[in-house]
Amino acid sequence: MIYCYNCGKAISKKDGTETREHIPAQNLFAGYGEEFKKNRIVVPACLKCNGNSTSVDEEFRNLIGIISNFDEHRTISSDAAKSIITYKKQFDHLRLDFAGGVRAVELNEKLILDNHVKIFKGLFYHQYKRPIPNEYRIVAMFEPTDFTGSAIQYLEENFKWKLSGHADVFEYILQPFREDLVNPTNKDIVPVENEPYYMGLLKYNKSHAALVLATNQEIKQRRSRQ
């Protein structure tokens, strides 16, 4: 049985409900040579989840295109500019000065965070061959805090980076959390049943990074009070 990486629904090629989702989206590889596009992660997705990710993929590509200053990202930056300028509600993105010039570009933060959650779910499916259970609450963070700093240190000191396509485009670490872990071999941890915490560190196009936390602890506590 095949399941959608995102919603967990059973899907099948026979009835046309199964599609494929690239993790990360293919638009982050625009302008790169074919050698950068080999061995990209692809996971099964239902038609609805695949279709719903279009706006998320586009908004995150726009972010990379705006913030990047690498020469190899000129295609991504050009695609982002076209997307923003031709968007039917472009003034939802553009902030103008008194003379009508563009002062700043404002993107949809929710879509950016949704992208990180989507990528985390795809990596989870790829790594463990199953969707993450629905009882896990998944939170994406990209603002530096004491917590994010400690979590990043935990992941980078104990595990190896993995990639999809090429490290210049996307690399990641996704592992369960073990308090006081010392892992000199840097080997993956085998999850236990009802694993309380997973952490994911995501790096995109050498320009942006995010930490994602998935936990079932808060939900369990709520249920115990009922």
C-alpha positions as a printed NumPy array, in Angstrom:
array([[  0.   ,   0.   ,   0.   ],
       [  1.259,   3.474,  -0.928],
       [  0.38 ,   6.526,   1.16 ],
       [  0.573,  10.266,   0.544],
       [  3.604,  11.706,   2.307],
       [  1.586,  14.695,   3.499],
       [ -1.929,  13.621,   4.51 ],
       [ -1.32 ,   9.869,   4.871],
       [ -4.18 ,   8.927,   2.551],
       [ -3.853,   5.616,   0.667],
       [ -3.175,   6.268,  -3.05 ],
       [ -2.622,   4.162,  -6.142],
       [ -1.339,   4.52 ,  -9.695],
       [ -4.11 ,   2.196, -10.874],
       [ -6.905,   4.594,  -9.997],
       [ -4.886,   7.715, -10.827],
       [ -4.696,   9.05 ,  -7.269],
       [ -0.895,   8.765,  -6.949],
       [  1.429,  11.55 ,  -8.097],
       [  5.034,  12.339,  -7.242],
       [  6.345,  15.267,  -5.197],
       [  9.924,  16.539,  -5.416],
       [ 11.61 ,  17.382,  -2.109],
       [ 12.498,  20.232,  -2.355],
       [ 10.503,  21.688,  -5.256],
       [ 12.002,  21.568,  -8.736],
       [ 11.965,  25.373,  -9.065],
       [ 14.885,  25.622,  -6.61 ],
       [ 17.044,  23.845,  -9.222],
       [ 16.313,  26.369, -11.991],
       [ 19.525,  27.499, -13.704],
       [ 21.613,  24.636, -12.339],
       [ 23.271,  22.056, -14.595],
       [ 22.042,  18.492, -14.864],
       [ 24.799,  17.292, -12.542],
       [ 23.038,  19.152,  -9.721],
       [ 19.716,  17.426, -10.369],
       [ 20.7  ,  13.776,  -9.95 ],
       [ 19.348,  11.635,  -7.107],
       [ 16.718,  14.128,  -6.012],
       [ 14.266,  12.943,  -3.374],
       [ 10.801,  12.145,  -4.732],
       [  7.901,  10.928,  -2.574],
       [  4.338,   9.777,  -3.345],
       [  1.584,  12.373,  -3.008],
       [ -2.153,  12.44 ,  -3.551],
       [ -3.55 ,  14.756,  -6.221],
       [ -4.954,  17.224,  -3.685],
       [ -1.76 ,  17.63 ,  -1.646],
       [  0.355,  17.915,  -4.777],
       [ -1.916,  20.598,  -6.188],
       [ -2.115,  22.51 ,  -2.924],
       [  1.667,  22.829,  -2.73 ],
       [  1.958,  25.011,  -5.847],
       [  1.549,  28.359,  -4.077],
       [  3.861,  27.212,  -1.269],
       [  6.573,  26.213,  -3.747],
       [  6.274,  29.475,  -5.664],
       [  6.375,  31.737,  -2.605],
       [  9.432,  29.969,  -1.213],
       [ 11.184,  30.195,  -4.601],
       [ 10.424,  33.921,  -4.52 ],
       [ 12.116,  34.18 ,  -1.126],
       [ 15.279,  32.471,  -2.376],
       [ 15.284,  34.619,  -5.5  ],
       [ 15.041,  37.829,  -3.491],
       [ 17.556,  37.124,  -0.725],
       [ 20.231,  35.269,  -2.708],
       [ 23.32 ,  37.041,  -4.038],
       [ 24.935,  34.038,  -5.759],
       [ 25.541,  34.207,  -9.516],
       [ 24.123,  30.706, -10.057],
       [ 20.762,  31.898,  -8.728],
       [ 20.133,  34.441, -11.49 ],
       [ 17.459,  32.226, -13.055],
       [ 15.698,  31.775,  -9.717],
       [ 15.872,  35.531,  -9.052],
       [ 14.513,  36.297, -12.524],
       [ 11.664,  33.809, -12.082],
       [ 10.878,  35.319,  -8.678],
       [ 10.759,  38.856, -10.091],
       [  8.408,  37.762, -12.898],
       [  6.184,  35.961, -10.403],
       [  5.862,  39.003,  -8.169],
       [  5.404,  41.551, -10.971],
       [  2.818,  39.533, -12.895],
       [  0.895,  38.386,  -9.822],
       [ -2.672,  39.675, -10.1  ],
       [ -2.433,  41.005,  -6.546],
       [  1.165,  42.179,  -6.86 ],
       [  0.631,  45.042,  -4.42 ],
       [  0.126,  42.445,  -1.704],
       [  3.864,  41.854,  -2.178],
       [  5.202,  45.295,  -3.116],
       [  5.652,  48.149,  -0.673],
       [  5.962,  51.494,  -2.475],
       [  7.51 ,  54.786,  -1.449],
       [  5.833,  58.189,  -1.816],
       [  6.999,  58.438,  -5.437],
       [  5.599,  55.075,  -6.407],
       [  8.931,  53.262,  -6.399],
       [  9.35 ,  49.832,  -4.883],
       [ 10.635,  50.227,  -1.331],
       [ 10.419,  46.585,  -0.246],
       [  8.982,  43.194,  -1.103],
       [  6.836,  41.483,   1.522],
       [  6.252,  37.742,   1.238],
       [  3.671,  35.525,   2.903],
       [  5.353,  34.2  ,   6.057],
       [  2.762,  31.463,   6.51 ],
       [  3.556,  30.021,   3.075],
       [  7.27 ,  30.122,   3.885],
       [  6.673,  28.186,   7.112],
       [  4.315,  25.809,   5.295],
       [  7.147,  25.038,   2.883],
       [  9.419,  23.92 ,   5.722],
       [  6.686,  21.688,   7.151],
       [  6.049,  20.212,   3.702],
       [  9.753,  19.497,   3.177],
       [ 10.056,  17.964,   6.652],
       [  7.129,  15.635,   5.941],
       [  8.664,  14.615,   2.635],
       [ 12.036,  13.892,   4.22 ],
       [ 10.344,  11.912,   6.98 ],
       [  8.582,   9.732,   4.407],
       [ 11.796,   9.28 ,   2.441],
       [ 13.807,   8.341,   5.522],
       [ 11.301,   6.114,   7.332],
       [  9.141,   4.911,   4.395],
       [  5.904,   6.108,   5.997],
       [  4.057,   9.371,   6.605],
       [  4.58 ,  11.047,   9.95 ],
       [  1.513,  10.238,  12.125],
       [ -1.156,  12.93 ,  12.253],
       [ -0.864,  13.286,  16.026],
       [  2.507,  15.021,  15.652],
       [  2.459,  18.79 ,  15.792],
       [  5.064,  20.2  ,  13.407],
       [  6.539,  23.652,  13.989],
       [  8.994,  25.43 ,  11.681],
       [ 11.389,  28.071,  13.022],
       [ 13.977,  30.259,  11.332],
       [ 14.512,  33.013,  13.894],
       [ 17.679,  32.525,  16.019],
       [ 16.914,  31.736,  19.676],
       [ 18.643,  29.846,  22.478],
       [ 16.518,  26.816,  21.615],
       [ 17.249,  26.842,  17.89 ],
       [ 20.943,  27.31 ,  18.605],
       [ 21.043,  24.306,  20.94 ],
       [ 19.005,  22.174,  18.533],
       [ 21.263,  23.014,  15.586],
       [ 24.328,  22.181,  17.664],
       [ 22.783,  18.838,  18.663],
       [ 22.094,  17.886,  15.047],
       [ 25.365,  19.09 ,  13.539],
       [ 27.575,  17.54 ,  16.225],
       [ 25.907,  14.127,  16.199],
       [ 24.833,  13.445,  12.6  ],
       [ 25.917,  13.733,   8.989],
       [ 24.371,  16.03 ,   6.408],
       [ 22.323,  14.385,   3.645],
       [ 21.275,  15.963,   0.379],
       [ 18.699,  15.961,  -2.389],
       [ 20.28 ,  16.569,  -5.781],
       [ 23.26 ,  18.594,  -4.586],
       [ 24.408,  20.17 ,  -1.339],
       [ 24.517,  23.6  ,  -3.024],
       [ 20.746,  23.367,  -3.537],
       [ 19.477,  21.418,  -0.545],
       [ 20.94 ,  19.539,   2.401],
       [ 19.391,  18.394,   5.633],
       [ 19.585,  16.458,   8.887],
       [ 16.465,  14.781,  10.304],
       [ 16.705,  12.705,  13.49 ],
       [ 14.923,  11.876,  16.737],
       [ 16.011,  13.906,  19.743],
       [ 17.923,  12.204,  22.548],
       [ 18.827,  14.29 ,  25.571],
       [ 22.584,  14.236,  26.383],
       [ 23.306,  12.161,  23.27 ],
       [ 26.953,  11.59 ,  22.333],
       [ 27.169,   9.995,  18.878],
       [ 30.807,   9.899,  17.634],
       [ 29.908,   7.592,  14.714],
       [ 27.313,  10.094,  13.436],
       [ 25.038,   7.194,  12.499],
       [ 21.27 ,   7.622,  12.269],
       [ 19.155,   6.857,  15.318],
       [ 16.489,   4.178,  14.973],
       [ 13.196,   5.685,  16.208],
       [ 11.277,   3.995,  19.006],
       [  7.517,   3.519,  18.979],
       [  5.722,   6.823,  19.652],
       [  8.999,   8.714,  19.393],
       [  8.382,  11.954,  21.341],
       [ 10.544,  14.349,  19.3  ],
       [ 11.996,  14.632,  15.812],
       [ 14.17 ,  17.534,  14.68 ],
       [ 15.001,  18.604,  11.149],
       [ 17.604,  21.122,   9.984],
       [ 17.019,  22.313,   6.408],
       [ 19.419,  24.36 ,   4.243],
       [ 18.311,  25.779,   0.89 ],
       [ 20.471,  27.132,  -1.948],
       [ 23.171,  28.342,   0.465],
       [ 20.797,  31.219,   1.261],
       [ 18.233,  30.168,   3.854],
       [ 17.929,  27.668,   6.692],
       [ 15.184,  26.524,   9.046],
       [ 14.766,  24.24 ,  12.028],
       [ 11.66 ,  22.041,  12.232],
       [ 10.41 ,  20.317,  15.379],
       [  7.796,  17.53 ,  15.378],
       [  6.373,  16.325,  18.674],
       [  3.438,  14.29 ,  19.961],
       [  3.942,  15.359,  23.578],
       [  1.463,  18.222,  23.793],
       [ -1.286,  16.126,  22.221],
       [ -0.655,  13.27 ,  24.628],
       [ -0.814,  15.619,  27.589],
       [ -4.147,  17.005,  26.392],
       [ -5.578,  13.558,  26.016],
       [ -4.479,  12.533,  29.494],
       [ -6.476,  15.433,  30.968],
       [ -9.677,  14.469,  29.232]])
